[in-house]
Amino acid sequence: MATPHYSHPELSMEAFQRGIHVMCEKPAGVYAKAVRRMNEAAKASGLVFGMMFMMRTNPVYRKMKEMVESGAVGDLRRSYWIITDWYRNQAYYNSRGWRATWKGEGGGVLLIQKY
């Protein structure tokens, strides 16, 4: 089940306290301070901790990673990536009351997608 972005660090740290390995969905959180605490708790726990990036196996992204790591595109100083073909229908936003709200998500991509 998806949880609001604000709760990701809190729930992850609770799992560490209970001795449970964590695979956290992105984003790690809304506030850098909470994410730092989560990362510190993960390290101290000695448990497995990972972040989920659902598009990581997409051939386009894998090829881009390969090109950057091989140096084929030179030393990157900055990049911009605009994706215009991702779409969320209204049913997606209606499925959870926290989606596409400042209170629930703290802004970010999903909020921008709706407006």
N, C-alpha and C positions, 0 to 999 in steps of 0.2 A: 504494500500500500504506500502511496506517495504521501509524504508529510511536508508541511510548509518549510521553506528554506531556513527560516529562523531556528527550527527545531533540530536540524541536522547535527550541529555540534553537541547539543544537549543529549540527544538520544544516543549518539556515538559514544560519548563519555560514560553514559549509564551502562551501555553494553560492555565497555572495557572494565568497569567496576565489577560486573557480573562474570567476567572471564570469557566474554563472547567476542569472537573475531568480527570485524566490521568491514562491510563493503558499503560505502556511503555514496548515494547518488549525488550528482552535481546539482547545484553548486554546493561547495563545502559548507557554506553559511553566508550570512549577509554581512556580518561584521568581522573584520580582520582579527580583532582581539579574541573573539570566540573561536575562530578557526585556529589561531595559534594555540589556544588552550587545548583544543581537541587534538592537535598534532602532538603537543607535549604529552597529553594523556595516552595517546597511542604509543608513543615511544616508550614511556614509562611502563606501560602494561606488558610489553613483550609479546603482544598478540599480533596477528596479521591484520593490517589496515590498508585499505585501498579505496580509491575513488573510481566511480563508474563513469566512463565516457562512452555513451551508447554508439557513437559514430566511429569509434576507434578502428573498427575492422573494415570500414567502407574503403574500397579500392582507391578512390580518389584521395582520401586522406592519407592512406598508407603510402601512396606514390609521392605525395607532397612531403611527407616526413622523410622518405628515402632521399628525395632530391635535396632537402635542406641538410640532412646529416652527411650526405656525400660531398657537399660543397658545390654541387652542380649549379646552384643559383648564387654563389658567392657568399660573402658574409652579410647576413641580414642585419639591417639597422632598424627597420620598422616594416610592418606589413599591415595591410588593410584587407579584410576579407568580407565581402558582402554576399550574403546568401539570400536569394529572392524566391526560392522555390519551396521553402518550408511553410506549411500552413496548418493552423489549428482551427477547427470549426467551433461553432458556439457550444456544441455538446461537450467538447473538451473543457471549456471554461466553466460550464454549468456543473460538471461532474464533482467539483470540489469548491467550496465557498471561498477558499483562500487564494485560488488561482487568479492571476492578473489583478491583484490588489497590492497596494503599498504595504498594508498591514500584514498580508499573508506571504508575500514574496520579497518585499523590500525593493521592488523595481526589477530591472534586469530584462533579459531577452523576452521572457514570456509576456511581460507587461507591454513591452514595445510591440510584440507581434499583434496584440489585440487592437492597438490604436494606431 
